[in-house]
């Protein structure tokens, strides 16, 4: 079982700590087994939390040595700098290949340990300029939800940490497990974050019982075929102008944009769950050619079909 250890330092922000703890704890494999073992660790048995209360933590810094993933939550501006023991433990974990992620201003702790030198990173937008000032070797990106450098990840505020955690779950276990974790957290699987992300955003919600529901189901069932605006309008029993207006009102997008994203999502599923060639997947998802597919996939998903497959194929655990 994948071990997630959350490093709790004095003046920890409770929400920064609890958000990843809950997301990973709620994640289940397809057979219902827990996917992650989540533990807290700290430098001392009692930790002050931002908000005027204390936490009792059973595990010390030695827990970092056994972790597959370490998460460092943010701390109050009143917090003292992290101790040499904490920074050394993080460096040792990084040298061992442990995945390390920060929540909000937890990025400052990673930067103090030198783990962000030469990397892109983010933090809460209020603190981004200060992070850049203190650590000029870090390429601070204040306008994104999270940054994934492979082994080292950083997220903006605590809400953005949920997006980062779901991204890590998808990397580890595939889209189906991540989607279920997102449902348990009552949040979308992805949110637009300002950076190119592997994952296509969810379709905007459509009210249950909407007149568009049968049409959207028909689109999903016929993605491999030629679907025009006229065909969609005829299927819905509306004029093209009325259909476009209804789509804007109920989804915030156009019929053709909805169709394109549905095709990219179908392609993502096939890239993750089949060994079909890119050319075959292009046909199955309804793109006119492999070239058109590659161009559209890169524009929407922010990467190539080959890179996406390398990142996500075979992640589902049994």
Phi and psi restraints in degrees (value plus and minus 20) as a CYANA .aco file:
   2 UNK   PHI     -88.6   -48.6
   2 UNK   PSI     107.4   147.4
   3 UNK   PHI    -118.1   -78.1
   3 UNK   PSI     102.6   142.6
   4 UNK   PHI    -129.5   -89.5
   4 UNK   PSI     102.3   142.3
   5 UNK   PHI    -135.5   -95.5
   5 UNK   PSI     105.5   145.5
   6 UNK   PHI    -121.0   -81.0
   6 UNK   PSI      98.8   138.8
   7 UNK   PHI    -105.3   -65.3
   7 UNK   PSI      91.8   131.8
   8 UNK   PHI    -120.3   -80.3
   8 UNK   PSI      94.8   134.8
   9 UNK   PHI    -127.2   -87.2
   9 UNK   PSI     141.5   181.5
  10 UNK   PHI     -74.0   -34.0
  10 UNK   PSI     120.9   160.9
  11 UNK   PHI      48.7    88.7
  11 UNK   PSI       8.6    48.6
  12 UNK   PHI     -81.6   -41.6
  12 UNK   PSI     123.3   163.3
  13 UNK   PHI    -101.5   -61.5
  13 UNK   PSI      98.0   138.0
  14 UNK   PHI     -76.0   -36.0
  14 UNK   PSI     -62.1   -22.1
  15 UNK   PHI     -86.2   -46.2
  15 UNK   PSI     -58.1   -18.1
  16 UNK   PHI     -80.6   -40.6
  16 UNK   PSI     -54.1   -14.1
  17 UNK   PHI     -97.1   -57.1
  17 UNK   PSI     -64.8   -24.8
  18 UNK   PHI     -94.5   -54.5
  18 UNK   PSI     -53.0   -13.0
  19 UNK   PHI     -79.7   -39.7
  19 UNK   PSI     -76.2   -36.2
  20 UNK   PHI     -86.0   -46.0
  20 UNK   PSI     -52.7   -12.7
  21 UNK   PHI     -78.8   -38.8
  21 UNK   PSI     -65.6   -25.6
  22 UNK   PHI     -91.0   -51.0
  22 UNK   PSI     -62.7   -22.7
  23 UNK   PHI     -81.8   -41.8
  23 UNK   PSI     -68.6   -28.6
  24 UNK   PHI     -88.5   -48.5
  24 UNK   PSI     -56.7   -16.7
  25 UNK   PHI     -86.3   -46.3
  25 UNK   PSI     -51.6   -11.6
  26 UNK   PHI    -102.9   -62.9
  26 UNK   PSI     -31.6     8.4
  27 UNK   PHI     -92.7   -52.7
  27 UNK   PSI     111.2   151.2
  28 UNK   PHI    -144.2  -104.2
  28 UNK   PSI     125.0   165.0
  29 UNK   PHI     -94.4   -54.4
  29 UNK   PSI     146.7   186.7
  30 UNK   PHI     -76.1   -36.1
  30 UNK   PSI     -47.6    -7.6
  31 UNK   PHI    -109.5   -69.5
  31 UNK   PSI     -14.0    26.0
  32 UNK   PHI      75.0   115.0
  32 UNK   PSI     -28.9    11.1
  33 UNK   PHI     -92.5   -52.5
  33 UNK   PSI     129.3   169.3
  34 UNK   PHI     -81.0   -41.0
  34 UNK   PSI     119.6   159.6
  35 UNK   PHI    -109.6   -69.6
  35 UNK   PSI     -45.6    -5.6
  36 UNK   PHI    -152.8  -112.8
  36 UNK   PSI     128.3   168.3
  37 UNK   PHI    -126.2   -86.2
  37 UNK   PSI      98.8   138.8
  38 UNK   PHI    -127.9   -87.9
  38 UNK   PSI     108.5   148.5
  39 UNK   PHI    -155.6  -115.6
  39 UNK   PSI     134.1   174.1
  40 UNK   PHI    -121.4   -81.4
  40 UNK   PSI     127.3   167.3
  41 UNK   PHI    -160.7  -120.7
  41 UNK   PSI     139.7   179.7
  42 UNK   PHI    -174.1  -134.1
  42 UNK   PSI     145.9   185.9
  43 UNK   PHI     -93.4   -53.4
  43 UNK   PSI     -49.3    -9.3
  44 UNK   PHI    -155.2  -115.2
  44 UNK   PSI     139.3   179.3
  45 UNK   PHI     -84.5   -44.5
  45 UNK   PSI     -44.3    -4.3
  46 UNK   PHI    -141.6  -101.6
  46 UNK   PSI     111.9   151.9
  47 UNK   PHI    -144.9  -104.9
  47 UNK   PSI     113.5   153.5
  48 UNK   PHI     -98.0   -58.0
  48 UNK   PSI     114.7   154.7
  49 UNK   PHI    -125.1   -85.1
  49 UNK   PSI     128.1   168.1
  50 UNK   PHI     -86.3   -46.3
  50 UNK   PSI      94.7   134.7
  51 UNK   PHI     111.8   151.8
  51 UNK   PSI     -21.8    18.2
  52 UNK   PHI      68.3   108.3
  52 UNK   PSI       4.7    44.7
  53 UNK   PHI    -155.7  -115.7
  53 UNK   PSI     151.1   191.1
  54 UNK   PHI    -139.6   -99.6
  54 UNK   PSI     133.7   173.7
  55 UNK   PHI    -137.0   -97.0
  55 UNK   PSI     120.2   160.2
  56 UNK   PHI    -118.2   -78.2
  56 UNK   PSI     105.0   145.0
  57 UNK   PHI    -143.5  -103.5
  57 UNK   PSI     106.2   146.2
  58 UNK   PHI    -101.1   -61.1
  58 UNK   PSI     -47.2    -7.2
  59 UNK   PHI    -125.7   -85.7
  59 UNK   PSI     123.0   163.0
  60 UNK   PHI    -114.7   -74.7
  60 UNK   PSI    -189.1  -149.1
  61 UNK   PHI     -84.2   -44.2
  61 UNK   PSI     -39.8     0.2
  62 UNK   PHI     -81.1   -41.1
  62 UNK   PSI     -41.1    -1.1
  63 UNK   PHI     -83.7   -43.7
  63 UNK   PSI     -44.1    -4.1
  64 UNK   PHI     -83.9   -43.9
  64 UNK   PSI     -49.7    -9.7
  65 UNK   PHI     -87.8   -47.8
  65 UNK   PSI     -44.1    -4.1
  66 UNK   PHI    -121.6   -81.6
  66 UNK   PSI     -14.7    25.3
  67 UNK   PHI    -106.4   -66.4
  67 UNK   PSI     126.0   166.0
  68 UNK   PHI    -108.2   -68.2
  68 UNK   PSI     -53.7   -13.7
  69 UNK   PHI    -154.8  -114.8
  69 UNK   PSI     114.7   154.7
  70 UNK   PHI    -136.2   -96.2
  70 UNK   PSI     112.4   152.4
  71 UNK   PHI    -139.7   -99.7
  71 UNK   PSI     112.1   152.1
  72 UNK   PHI    -132.8   -92.8
  72 UNK   PSI      86.3   126.3
  73 UNK   PHI     -91.2   -51.2
  73 UNK   PSI     146.3   186.3
  74 UNK   PHI     -94.0   -54.0
  74 UNK   PSI     146.9   186.9
  75 UNK   PHI    -155.4  -115.4
  75 UNK   PSI     142.3   182.3
  76 UNK   PHI     -81.6   -41.6
  76 UNK   PSI     130.2   170.2
  77 UNK   PHI     -79.1   -39.1
  77 UNK   PSI     -39.2     0.8
  78 UNK   PHI     -98.0   -58.0
  78 UNK   PSI     -30.7     9.3
  79 UNK   PHI     -84.9   -44.9
  79 UNK   PSI     121.9   161.9
  80 UNK   PHI     -93.1   -53.1
  80 UNK   PSI     138.0   178.0
  81 UNK   PHI     -77.6   -37.6
  81 UNK   PSI     129.1   169.1
  82 UNK   PHI     -82.3   -42.3
  82 UNK   PSI     126.8   166.8
  83 UNK   PHI     -92.3   -52.3
  83 UNK   PSI     144.0   184.0
  84 UNK   PHI     -80.9   -40.9
  84 UNK   PSI     -55.1   -15.1
  85 UNK   PHI     -82.8   -42.8
  85 UNK   PSI     -63.3   -23.3
  86 UNK   PHI     -83.9   -43.9
  86 UNK   PSI     -67.0   -27.0
  87 UNK   PHI     -84.3   -44.3
  87 UNK   PSI     -59.2   -19.2
  88 UNK   PHI     -87.4   -47.4
  88 UNK   PSI     -58.5   -18.5
  89 UNK   PHI     -83.9   -43.9
  89 UNK   PSI     -58.3   -18.3
  90 UNK   PHI     -87.4   -47.4
  90 UNK   PSI     -60.5   -20.5
  91 UNK   PHI     -82.9   -42.9
  91 UNK   PSI     -62.5   -22.5
  92 UNK   PHI     -83.0   -43.0
  92 UNK   PSI     -61.5   -21.5
  93 UNK   PHI     -81.9   -41.9
  93 UNK   PSI     -62.0   -22.0
  94 UNK   PHI     -84.0   -44.0
  94 UNK   PSI     -62.2   -22.2
  95 UNK   PHI     -82.9   -42.9
  95 UNK   PSI     -49.2    -9.2
  96 UNK   PHI     -99.5   -59.5
  96 UNK   PSI     -24.1    15.9
  97 UNK   PHI      70.9   110.9
  97 UNK   PSI     -11.0    29.0
  98 UNK   PHI     -86.3   -46.3
  98 UNK   PSI     119.3   159.3
  99 UNK   PHI     -95.0   -55.0
  99 UNK   PSI     112.1   152.1
 100 UNK   PHI    -148.7  -108.7
 100 UNK   PSI     110.9   150.9
 101 UNK   PHI    -153.6  -113.6
 101 UNK   PSI     129.7   169.7
 102 UNK   PHI    -139.3   -99.3
 102 UNK   PSI     132.9   172.9
 103 UNK   PHI    -132.8   -92.8
 103 UNK   PSI     106.4   146.4
 104 UNK   PHI      34.9    74.9
 104 UNK   PSI    -147.3  -107.3
 105 UNK   PHI     -97.8   -57.8
 105 UNK   PSI     -14.8    25.2
 106 UNK   PHI     -79.2   -39.2
 106 UNK   PSI     -38.3     1.7
 107 UNK   PHI     -79.7   -39.7
 107 UNK   PSI     -49.4    -9.4
 108 UNK   PHI     -83.1   -43.1
 108 UNK   PSI     -56.9   -16.9
 109 UNK   PHI     -86.0   -46.0
 109 UNK   PSI     -64.3   -24.3
 110 UNK   PHI     -82.6   -42.6
 110 UNK   PSI     -59.5   -19.5
 111 UNK   PHI     -85.7   -45.7
 111 UNK   PSI     -59.8   -19.8
 112 UNK   PHI     -81.3   -41.3
 112 UNK   PSI     -52.9   -12.9
 113 UNK   PHI     -99.8   -59.8
 113 UNK   PSI     -25.3    14.7
 114 UNK   PHI      61.4   101.4
 114 UNK   PSI      -9.9    30.1
 115 UNK   PHI     -98.8   -58.8
 115 UNK   PSI     -33.8     6.2
 116 UNK   PHI    -124.0   -84.0
 116 UNK   PSI     -20.4    19.6
 117 UNK   PHI     -78.7   -38.7
 117 UNK   PSI     107.2   147.2
 118 UNK   PHI      57.1    97.1
 118 UNK   PSI     -13.6    26.4
 119 UNK   PHI    -134.0   -94.0
 119 UNK   PSI     140.7   180.7
 120 UNK   PHI     -98.0   -58.0
 120 UNK   PSI     127.2   167.2
 121 UNK   PHI    -176.1  -136.1
 121 UNK   PSI     140.9   180.9
 122 UNK   PHI    -157.2  -117.2
 122 UNK   PSI     147.7   187.7
 123 UNK   PHI    -178.8  -138.8
 123 UNK   PSI    -195.4  -155.4
 124 UNK   PHI     -77.7   -37.7
 124 UNK   PSI     118.3   158.3
 125 UNK   PHI     -78.7   -38.7
 125 UNK   PSI     -50.2   -10.2
 126 UNK   PHI     -84.2   -44.2
 126 UNK   PSI     -51.5   -11.5
 127 UNK   PHI    -120.8   -80.8
 127 UNK   PSI     -21.0    19.0
 128 UNK   PHI     -82.1   -42.1
 128 UNK   PSI     -64.2   -24.2
 129 UNK   PHI     -83.6   -43.6
 129 UNK   PSI     -58.2   -18.2
 130 UNK   PHI     -87.5   -47.5
 130 UNK   PSI     -58.5   -18.5
 131 UNK   PHI     -82.0   -42.0
 131 UNK   PSI     -63.5   -23.5
 132 UNK   PHI     -85.4   -45.4
 132 UNK   PSI     -57.3   -17.3
 133 UNK   PHI     -87.8   -47.8
 133 UNK   PSI     -64.1   -24.1
 134 UNK   PHI     -93.7   -53.7
 134 UNK   PSI     -50.7   -10.7
 135 UNK   PHI    -151.0  -111.0
 135 UNK   PSI      57.0    97.0
 136 UNK   PHI     -84.4   -44.4
 136 UNK   PSI     -35.3     4.7
 137 UNK   PHI    -102.3   -62.3
 137 UNK   PSI     -23.8    16.2
 138 UNK   PHI    -117.8   -77.8
 138 UNK   PSI     111.5   151.5
 139 UNK   PHI    -107.7   -67.7
 139 UNK   PSI      74.1   114.1
 140 UNK   PHI    -100.2   -60.2
 140 UNK   PSI     109.7   149.7
 141 UNK   PHI    -138.7   -98.7
 141 UNK   PSI      78.2   118.2
 142 UNK   PHI     -99.2   -59.2
 142 UNK   PSI     -29.8    10.2
 143 UNK   PHI    -123.1   -83.1
 143 UNK   PSI      -2.9    37.1
 144 UNK   PHI    -141.7  -101.7
 144 UNK   PSI     140.5   180.5
 145 UNK   PHI     -95.6   -55.6
 145 UNK   PSI     -63.0   -23.0
 146 UNK   PHI    -177.8  -137.8
 146 UNK   PSI     142.1   182.1
 147 UNK   PHI    -147.8  -107.8
 147 UNK   PSI     109.0   149.0
 148 UNK   PHI    -132.2   -92.2
 148 UNK   PSI      89.6   129.6
 149 UNK   PHI    -116.8   -76.8
 149 UNK   PSI      -9.3    30.7
 150 UNK   PHI      82.5   122.5
 150 UNK   PSI    -106.7   -66.7
 151 UNK   PHI    -101.9   -61.9
 151 UNK   PSI     -52.2   -12.2
 152 UNK   PHI    -133.1   -93.1
 152 UNK   PSI     107.6   147.6
 153 UNK   PHI    -147.2  -107.2
 153 UNK   PSI     129.9   169.9
 154 UNK   PHI    -155.5  -115.5
 154 UNK   PSI     129.0   169.0
 155 UNK   PHI    -149.3  -109.3
 155 UNK   PSI     143.0   183.0
 156 UNK   PHI     -98.1   -58.1
 156 UNK   PSI    -149.4  -109.4
 157 UNK   PHI     -85.5   -45.5
 157 UNK   PSI     157.8   197.8
 158 UNK   PHI     -80.3   -40.3
 158 UNK   PSI     -56.1   -16.1
 159 UNK   PHI     -83.2   -43.2
 159 UNK   PSI     -58.2   -18.2
 160 UNK   PHI     -86.7   -46.7
 160 UNK   PSI     -46.2    -6.2
 161 UNK   PHI     -82.2   -42.2
 161 UNK   PSI     -51.9   -11.9
 162 UNK   PHI     -82.4   -42.4
 162 UNK   PSI     -62.8   -22.8
 163 UNK   PHI     -81.6   -41.6
 163 UNK   PSI     -63.3   -23.3
 164 UNK   PHI     -83.2   -43.2
 164 UNK   PSI     -62.9   -22.9
 165 UNK   PHI     -83.9   -43.9
 165 UNK   PSI     -62.5   -22.5
 166 UNK   PHI     -84.1   -44.1
 166 UNK   PSI     -55.8   -15.8
 167 UNK   PHI     -82.6   -42.6
 167 UNK   PSI     -63.3   -23.3
 168 UNK   PHI     -85.8   -45.8
 168 UNK   PSI     -60.0   -20.0
 169 UNK   PHI     -82.5   -42.5
 169 UNK   PSI     -60.6   -20.6
 170 UNK   PHI     -85.7   -45.7
 170 UNK   PSI     -60.0   -20.0
 171 UNK   PHI     -80.1   -40.1
 171 UNK   PSI     -61.7   -21.7
 172 UNK   PHI     -95.0   -55.0
 172 UNK   PSI     -64.1   -24.1
 173 UNK   PHI    -148.6  -108.6
 173 UNK   PSI     -23.7    16.3
 174 UNK   PHI      78.5   118.5
 174 UNK   PSI     149.9   189.9
 175 UNK   PHI     -91.3   -51.3
 175 UNK   PSI     -53.3   -13.3
 176 UNK   PHI     -86.3   -46.3
 176 UNK   PSI     -64.4   -24.4
 177 UNK   PHI     -85.4   -45.4
 177 UNK   PSI     -62.0   -22.0
 178 UNK   PHI     -84.2   -44.2
 178 UNK   PSI     -58.9   -18.9
 179 UNK   PHI     -84.3   -44.3
 179 UNK   PSI     -58.9   -18.9
 180 UNK   PHI     -87.0   -47.0
 180 UNK   PSI     -59.3   -19.3
 181 UNK   PHI     -82.5   -42.5
 181 UNK   PSI     -57.3   -17.3
 182 UNK   PHI     -84.8   -44.8
 182 UNK   PSI     -60.8   -20.8
 183 UNK   PHI     -83.7   -43.7
 183 UNK   PSI     -60.0   -20.0
 184 UNK   PHI     -83.0   -43.0
 184 UNK   PSI     -51.3   -11.3
 185 UNK   PHI    -109.2   -69.2
 185 UNK   PSI     -20.5    19.5
 186 UNK   PHI      33.1    73.1
 186 UNK   PSI      34.6    74.6
 187 UNK   PHI    -169.0  -129.0
 187 UNK   PSI     138.4   178.4
 188 UNK   PHI     -87.3   -47.3
 188 UNK   PSI     134.0   174.0
 189 UNK   PHI     -83.4   -43.4
 189 UNK   PSI     -54.4   -14.4
 190 UNK   PHI    -161.6  -121.6
 190 UNK   PSI     130.3   170.3
 191 UNK   PHI    -145.8  -105.8
 191 UNK   PSI     129.3   169.3
 192 UNK   PHI     -84.4   -44.4
 192 UNK   PSI     105.8   145.8
 193 UNK   PHI    -136.5   -96.5
 193 UNK   PSI     -18.3    21.7
 194 UNK   PHI      70.0   110.0
 194 UNK   PSI     -29.8    10.2
 195 UNK   PHI    -140.7  -100.7
 195 UNK   PSI     139.6   179.6
 196 UNK   PHI     -86.9   -46.9
 196 UNK   PSI     101.1   141.1
 197 UNK   PHI    -137.8   -97.8
 197 UNK   PSI     134.9   174.9
 198 UNK   PHI     -84.0   -44.0
 198 UNK   PSI     -46.9    -6.9
 199 UNK   PHI    -123.8   -83.8
 199 UNK   PSI     114.2   154.2
 200 UNK   PHI     -97.2   -57.2
 200 UNK   PSI     117.6   157.6
 201 UNK   PHI     -86.0   -46.0
 201 UNK   PSI     130.3   170.3
 202 UNK   PHI     -81.2   -41.2
 202 UNK   PSI     130.9   170.9
 203 UNK   PHI     -81.4   -41.4
 203 UNK   PSI     123.6   163.6
 204 UNK   PHI     -78.2   -38.2
 204 UNK   PSI     125.1   165.1
 205 UNK   PHI     -86.4   -46.4
 205 UNK   PSI     126.7   166.7
 206 UNK   PHI    -137.2   -97.2
 206 UNK   PSI     110.2   150.2
 207 UNK   PHI     -76.0   -36.0
 207 UNK   PSI     116.9   156.9
 208 UNK   PHI     -81.1   -41.1
 208 UNK   PSI     115.9   155.9
 209 UNK   PHI      67.9   107.9
 209 UNK   PSI     -19.2    20.8
 210 UNK   PHI     -82.6   -42.6
 210 UNK   PSI     131.6   171.6
 211 UNK   PHI     -85.0   -45.0
 211 UNK   PSI     -37.5     2.5
 212 UNK   PHI    -102.8   -62.8
 212 UNK   PSI     -37.0     3.0
 213 UNK   PHI     -75.7   -35.7
 213 UNK   PSI     -69.6   -29.6
 214 UNK   PHI     -80.8   -40.8
 214 UNK   PSI     -56.8   -16.8
 215 UNK   PHI     -85.7   -45.7
 215 UNK   PSI     -63.4   -23.4
 216 UNK   PHI     -84.6   -44.6
 216 UNK   PSI     -57.5   -17.5
 217 UNK   PHI     -84.4   -44.4
 217 UNK   PSI     -60.7   -20.7
 218 UNK   PHI     -83.6   -43.6
 218 UNK   PSI     -61.2   -21.2
 219 UNK   PHI     -80.0   -40.0
 219 UNK   PSI     -68.0   -28.0
 220 UNK   PHI     -80.6   -40.6
 220 UNK   PSI     -54.5   -14.5
 221 UNK   PHI     -98.9   -58.9
 221 UNK   PSI     -33.6     6.4
 222 UNK   PHI    -148.5  -108.5
 222 UNK   PSI       8.4    48.4
 223 UNK   PHI     -81.6   -41.6
 223 UNK   PSI     -50.9   -10.9
 224 UNK   PHI     -91.4   -51.4
 224 UNK   PSI     -39.9     0.1
 225 UNK   PHI    -109.7   -69.7
 225 UNK   PSI     157.2   197.2
 226 UNK   PHI    -100.7   -60.7
 226 UNK   PSI     101.7   141.7
 227 UNK   PHI    -144.2  -104.2
 227 UNK   PSI      96.0   136.0
 228 UNK   PHI    -125.7   -85.7
 228 UNK   PSI     146.6   186.6
 229 UNK   PHI     -80.4   -40.4
 229 UNK   PSI     -59.2   -19.2
 230 UNK   PHI     -83.0   -43.0
 230 UNK   PSI     -60.2   -20.2
 231 UNK   PHI     -86.2   -46.2
 231 UNK   PSI     -59.3   -19.3
 232 UNK   PHI     -85.2   -45.2
 232 UNK   PSI     -62.8   -22.8
 233 UNK   PHI     -83.2   -43.2
 233 UNK   PSI     -62.1   -22.1
 234 UNK   PHI     -84.3   -44.3
 234 UNK   PSI     -60.6   -20.6
 235 UNK   PHI     -83.4   -43.4
 235 UNK   PSI     -57.1   -17.1
 236 UNK   PHI    -103.3   -63.3
 236 UNK   PSI     -29.0    11.0
 237 UNK   PHI      49.5    89.5
 237 UNK   PSI      15.7    55.7
 238 UNK   PHI    -152.3  -112.3
 238 UNK   PSI     144.3   184.3
 239 UNK   PHI     -94.6   -54.6
 239 UNK   PSI     141.0   181.0
 240 UNK   PHI     -80.3   -40.3
 240 UNK   PSI     -59.3   -19.3
 241 UNK   PHI     -85.6   -45.6
 241 UNK   PSI     -64.0   -24.0
 242 UNK   PHI     -84.6   -44.6
 242 UNK   PSI     -61.8   -21.8
 243 UNK   PHI     -81.4   -41.4
 243 UNK   PSI     -65.0   -25.0
 244 UNK   PHI     -81.9   -41.9
 244 UNK   PSI     -59.9   -19.9
 245 UNK   PHI     -86.1   -46.1
 245 UNK   PSI     -62.7   -22.7
 246 UNK   PHI     -83.3   -43.3
 246 UNK   PSI     -61.2   -21.2
 247 UNK   PHI     -79.8   -39.8
 247 UNK   PSI     -65.7   -25.7
 248 UNK   PHI     -81.1   -41.1
 248 UNK   PSI     -62.9   -22.9
 249 UNK   PHI     -86.5   -46.5
 249 UNK   PSI     -60.3   -20.3
 250 UNK   PHI    -119.3   -79.3
 250 UNK   PSI     -38.9     1.1
 251 UNK   PHI    -146.7  -106.7
 251 UNK   PSI     -36.4     3.6
 252 UNK   PHI      57.7    97.7
 252 UNK   PSI     -10.2    29.8
 253 UNK   PHI    -160.9  -120.9
 253 UNK   PSI    -198.8  -158.8
 254 UNK   PHI    -117.5   -77.5
 254 UNK   PSI     141.2   181.2
 255 UNK   PHI     -77.3   -37.3
 255 UNK   PSI     -61.8   -21.8
 256 UNK   PHI     -91.2   -51.2
 256 UNK   PSI     -55.8   -15.8
 257 UNK   PHI     -86.1   -46.1
 257 UNK   PSI     -60.0   -20.0
 258 UNK   PHI     -78.6   -38.6
 258 UNK   PSI     -66.1   -26.1
 259 UNK   PHI     -80.2   -40.2
 259 UNK   PSI     -65.3   -25.3
 260 UNK   PHI     -82.8   -42.8
 260 UNK   PSI     -62.0   -22.0
 261 UNK   PHI     -88.7   -48.7
 261 UNK   PSI     -55.9   -15.9
 262 UNK   PHI     -82.5   -42.5
 262 UNK   PSI     -59.0   -19.0
 263 UNK   PHI     -88.3   -48.3
 263 UNK   PSI     -58.9   -18.9
 264 UNK   PHI     -86.7   -46.7
 264 UNK   PSI     -59.5   -19.5
 265 UNK   PHI     -83.7   -43.7
 265 UNK   PSI     -59.9   -19.9
 266 UNK   PHI     -82.2   -42.2
 266 UNK   PSI     -62.1   -22.1
 267 UNK   PHI     -83.8   -43.8
 267 UNK   PSI     -60.1   -20.1
 268 UNK   PHI     -79.8   -39.8
 268 UNK   PSI     -64.7   -24.7
 269 UNK   PHI     -79.5   -39.5
 269 UNK   PSI     -64.5   -24.5
 270 UNK   PHI     -88.7   -48.7
 270 UNK   PSI     -56.4   -16.4
 271 UNK   PHI     -84.7   -44.7
 271 UNK   PSI     -55.4   -15.4
 272 UNK   PHI     -97.1   -57.1
 272 UNK   PSI     -54.2   -14.2
 273 UNK   PHI    -138.6   -98.6
 273 UNK   PSI     -11.8    28.2
 274 UNK   PHI    -161.9  -121.9
 274 UNK   PSI     145.7   185.7
 275 UNK   PHI    -123.8   -83.8
 275 UNK   PSI      -3.2    36.8
 276 UNK   PHI     -82.1   -42.1
 276 UNK   PSI     128.7   168.7
 277 UNK   PHI     -87.2   -47.2
 277 UNK   PSI     140.4   180.4
 278 UNK   PHI     -80.4   -40.4
 278 UNK   PSI     -56.8   -16.8
 279 UNK   PHI     -83.9   -43.9
 279 UNK   PSI     -62.3   -22.3
 280 UNK   PHI     -88.1   -48.1
 280 UNK   PSI     -61.4   -21.4
 281 UNK   PHI     -83.7   -43.7
 281 UNK   PSI     -57.4   -17.4
 282 UNK   PHI     -77.4   -37.4
 282 UNK   PSI     -63.2   -23.2
 283 UNK   PHI     -87.8   -47.8
 283 UNK   PSI     -63.6   -23.6
 284 UNK   PHI     -84.5   -44.5
 284 UNK   PSI     -49.5    -9.5
 285 UNK   PHI    -111.4   -71.4
 285 UNK   PSI     -24.0    16.0
 286 UNK   PHI      72.9   112.9
 286 UNK   PSI      -3.3    36.7
 287 UNK   PHI    -107.3   -67.3
 287 UNK   PSI     126.3   166.3
 288 UNK   PHI     -87.3   -47.3
 288 UNK   PSI     -48.3    -8.3
 289 UNK   PHI    -176.4  -136.4
 289 UNK   PSI     144.1   184.1
 290 UNK   PHI     -83.7   -43.7
 290 UNK   PSI     -55.0   -15.0
 291 UNK   PHI     -85.1   -45.1
 291 UNK   PSI     -66.4   -26.4
 292 UNK   PHI     -81.9   -41.9
 292 UNK   PSI     -58.0   -18.0
 293 UNK   PHI     -82.7   -42.7
 293 UNK   PSI     -68.4   -28.4
 294 UNK   PHI     -79.9   -39.9
 294 UNK   PSI     -63.1   -23.1
 295 UNK   PHI     -84.9   -44.9
 295 UNK   PSI     -65.2   -25.2
 296 UNK   PHI     -89.1   -49.1
 296 UNK   PSI     -59.2   -19.2
 297 UNK   PHI     -83.2   -43.2
 297 UNK   PSI     -65.0   -25.0
 298 UNK   PHI     -82.9   -42.9
 298 UNK   PSI     -60.0   -20.0
 299 UNK   PHI     -85.8   -45.8
 299 UNK   PSI     -59.9   -19.9
 300 UNK   PHI    -105.7   -65.7
 300 UNK   PSI     -65.0   -25.0
 301 UNK   PHI    -114.1   -74.1
 301 UNK   PSI     -33.8     6.2
 302 UNK   PHI      60.9   100.9
 302 UNK   PSI      -7.1    32.9
 303 UNK   PHI    -177.2  -137.2
 303 UNK   PSI     155.6   195.6
 304 UNK   PHI    -107.6   -67.6
 304 UNK   PSI     138.9   178.9
 305 UNK   PHI     -76.8   -36.8
 305 UNK   PSI     -58.7   -18.7
 306 UNK   PHI     -85.6   -45.6
 306 UNK   PSI     -64.1   -24.1
 307 UNK   PHI     -85.9   -45.9
 307 UNK   PSI     -58.4   -18.4
 308 UNK   PHI     -82.7   -42.7
 308 UNK   PSI     -65.5   -25.5
 309 UNK   PHI     -82.3   -42.3
 309 UNK   PSI     -62.0   -22.0
 310 UNK   PHI     -81.7   -41.7
 310 UNK   PSI     -54.2   -14.2
 311 UNK   PHI     -98.7   -58.7
 311 UNK   PSI     -53.3   -13.3
 312 UNK   PHI    -142.4  -102.4
 312 UNK   PSI     -32.4     7.6
 313 UNK   PHI     -89.1   -49.1
 313 UNK   PSI     117.7   157.7
 314 UNK   PHI      53.9    93.9
 314 UNK   PSI      -1.3    38.7
 315 UNK   PHI     -99.9   -59.9
 315 UNK   PSI     -43.5    -3.5
 316 UNK   PHI     -83.2   -43.2
 316 UNK   PSI     113.7   153.7
 317 UNK   PHI    -119.5   -79.5
 317 UNK   PSI     126.8   166.8
